[in-house]
Amino acid sequence: MGEERHYPTQCTSEYCGAIKSDPDCIKCEGRARLDEFEAWAKRTGALPVDPIWCPLIYRVPEAKA
């Protein structure tokens, strides 16, 4: 099984992190964690385990040999 991480819980409210230029988003104490998580997901190709039932757990797909 690939590496798993949980989407930052403090960033789960509607629109949180969606408008990166918003002053409240810029000064939010959780912004650095959200940015790091998004960079990790992009770098590793991680996807939600189940977009409907489990959208906050991301897993890196296993490489196919």
C-alpha positions as CSV (number, residue, x, y, z in Angstrom):
1,M,0.0,0.0,0.0
2,G,1.2,3.5,-0.8
3,E,1.9,6.3,1.7
4,E,-1.3,7.9,3.2
5,R,-1.9,11.4,4.6
6,H,-4.9,13.2,6.0
7,Y,-6.0,16.5,4.4
8,P,-5.5,19.3,6.9
9,T,-8.6,19.2,9.0
10,Q,-8.6,22.9,9.7
11,C,-8.9,23.5,5.9
12,T,-12.1,21.5,5.4
13,S,-14.6,24.4,5.6
14,E,-16.2,25.4,2.4
15,Y,-13.9,27.6,0.2
16,C,-11.1,27.3,2.7
17,G,-7.9,27.6,0.7
18,A,-9.8,28.0,-2.6
19,I,-9.0,31.7,-2.9
20,K,-5.3,31.8,-2.1
21,S,-5.1,35.6,-2.4
22,D,-7.7,36.2,0.2
23,P,-6.2,38.1,3.2
24,D,-7.7,35.8,5.7
25,C,-6.2,32.8,3.9
26,I,-2.8,34.4,3.6
27,K,-2.6,35.1,7.4
28,C,-4.3,31.8,8.5
29,E,-2.1,29.7,10.8
30,G,-3.0,26.6,8.9
31,R,-2.0,28.0,5.5
32,A,1.6,26.6,5.6
33,R,0.3,23.1,6.4
34,L,-2.2,23.3,3.5
35,D,0.4,24.5,1.1
36,E,2.8,21.7,2.2
37,F,0.0,19.1,1.9
38,E,-0.9,20.3,-1.6
39,A,2.8,20.2,-2.7
40,W,3.1,16.7,-1.4
41,A,0.0,15.5,-3.2
42,K,1.2,17.1,-6.5
43,R,4.7,15.7,-6.1
44,T,3.6,12.2,-5.3
45,G,0.4,12.0,-7.4
46,A,-1.6,11.2,-4.2
47,L,-5.3,11.0,-4.7
48,P,-8.3,10.7,-2.3
49,V,-8.9,7.1,-1.3
50,D,-12.5,7.4,-2.2
51,P,-13.7,10.9,-3.4
52,I,-17.3,10.3,-2.2
53,W,-16.9,8.3,1.1
54,C,-13.4,9.2,2.2
55,P,-12.3,12.4,0.5
56,L,-9.9,13.5,3.2
57,I,-7.5,10.6,3.2
58,Y,-5.1,10.7,0.3
59,R,-2.9,7.8,-0.8
60,V,0.0,7.7,-3.1
61,P,-0.7,5.1,-5.8
62,E,1.7,2.1,-5.9
63,A,4.0,2.0,-8.8
64,K,3.1,-0.8,-11.3
65,A,6.0,-3.0,-12.1
